[in-house]
């Protein structure tokens, strides 16, 4: 049951929104919570990578809105600053989504690594994966590159969220 104060608040809010010029309002679908709640509640594969994809998708939509500037109420200088900060956030987010950080390490893996399966005596019908490097130097180089690229990935994720933390008030103000 919704209290009277919430009904009054909703009525005042709707009246205030209707008083605004229609082109200055951004339309939102009113049933987004109803449509998204089952997905968020029951999808067990809702991980950090998917959360970043959702945020980046929204940032690209916002970038198009601010870059076009047709219905923006900001002054052009502040709008252009917002566009620049959104472009940087989208660039960082796209780097995270593309996830090409490990390409140099994978190149070494593909050139200097052999892998095969052998039948497993303990579990019939299953196979064990056997791996062999052609030299210990290549294995060490692969491990070093993997550590560097993992650190680069984490640094990019930290920069992405730091950039959002720094600028989100100006984007949604």
C-alpha positions, 0 to 999 in steps of 0.5 A: 500500500502506497502512503498518501505522502508518496501519492502526493509526491508522485502527483507533484512530480508528474505535474512538474515534469509536464510543465517542462517543455517536451523537447527538454525532457528525456523520455524514459520507459516507465516499466524498465524496472518491471522488465529488468528485475527478472533478468537481474534477479534470476540471471546467475551469469550477471558478472562484472564484465557484463556490468561494465558492458551495460555501463559502457552501452549507457555511456555511448548513448549519453555520448551521442546525446551530448555530442549531437547537442540538439536538446541539451540545456548545457552551455556549449563549453560545458557540453563539449567538456562533457563530450570529452570526458564521455569519450575518454570513459567510452574509450577505456570501457571499450578497451576493457570489453575488447579484452585484447590485453593478452595478445602478445602472450597468446602469440608466444603460447601459440608458437612455442607451446604444444598441447595434447590429450591422453586418456585418463585411467581414473576417469574413463571417457575423459582425457587429461590435457598434457602441455609442453614448452619448447624451451623454459625461456619461452615459458618464462617470457609467457608468464612474464607477459601474462603478469604484465597484461593482467596488471594492465587490465586491472589498471585500465579497469581502475582508471575506468571506474575512477574516471566515472567517479570523477565525472558522473555528477556532471554527466547526470546533473 
